[in-house]
Amino acid sequence: MAGFGHGTRGYPRSRGRTWSHTGPDRATLGIIGTICAVAGFFALGIVLGPVAIFCGWQSMGRSWSGERNVPALVALVLGAIDTLLAAIALAGAATWGNGLL
């Protein structure tokens, strides 16, 4: 009988709730961050750059020590470059001599 708390499932009920530190979730975040960083060079760099930095940092486990996967490090570095270039482009577009005002 499977009722009254005597189920067939063990605890924790699913592996998704344990939030393991190694696995496809971190690899997926690194790949998503790399894609956002590369796409940010072509469009919406001011938005996609910080997203890439965040995904890369979360994929690295929020620390510089330990094992790093390559997509996470690429996402972090390219996201920082992307954000910096977008900020410089926005600052240059806001000057008086550009003909906008």
N, C-alpha and C positions, 0 to 999 in steps of 0.2 A: 504494500500500500504506500502510495507516494504522498499522502496528505499529512497535515499537522507537523510540518517542519522536517519530515523525514524524506526529503527529496533525493533524487539520484545525483544531483549536482553537488560538487564540492564548493568550498569557499576559497577564494572569491569566486563568484559565479562565472565570470568570464575573464579571459586574459586581457581584454581591453581595459578593464578597471585597474589593473596593477600598474599601469604607466611605466613600463620597463624603460631603462635608460638606453638600451640598444634595440634596434629593430627598424622596421620599415617607416615608422612615423618620423624619426629623425632624418632618415635618408630622403624621405619625401619632402620634408621641409627644406632641406638643402637644395634639392632640385627645383622646387618652386621658387626659392630665393634667387637661384641662378637665372631662371627664366625671367623673373621680374627685373633683375639687374640688367640683363641684355636688352629686354624690351624697353627699359627706361632710357636707354641711349637714343631711342628713336622717337618715343612719345611719352609724355607725362613723367619725366624724370624726377620732378620734385615730389611726386607721390610714390612712384615705384621704387625709387632709391631707398627711402626709409623702410618700405615693406621688405625689400631684399635684405637690408641690414638686420631687421627684426627676425626674419626667417633664418638667416645664417647664424645669428647669435643663439636662437633657440635650438637650432640643429646641432650647434657645437656644445650644447649643454650649459650655456651661460657661463662658461669659464674658458680661459686660455690654456689651462693645463689639461693633460690627458690626451686621449686619442682624438684627432680631428679628421673628419672626412673632407675630401677635396671639394665637393660641391658647396659645402657650408662655408669654407674659407673663401672660395671664389665669389660666392654671393655676398659675403661680408665686405670684401675688398672692392668689388665692382659696384656694390650699392653705395659705398662711401664715395667713390669717385663720381658716380652718377649724381648723387645728391649735391656734391660740391660743384660740379659743372652746371647743374640746373640752377643752383643759387647764384653762381656767377653770371649766367645768362639772364636771369631775372633782374639782377642788380644792374647789369649793363643796359637792359631795355628800359629801365626806370630813370635814366639820366636825361638831362635837359637837351643835350645836343643830338638826340636821336631822331628828332622830328615828330615825336609823339604828342608833344604839347605845343 
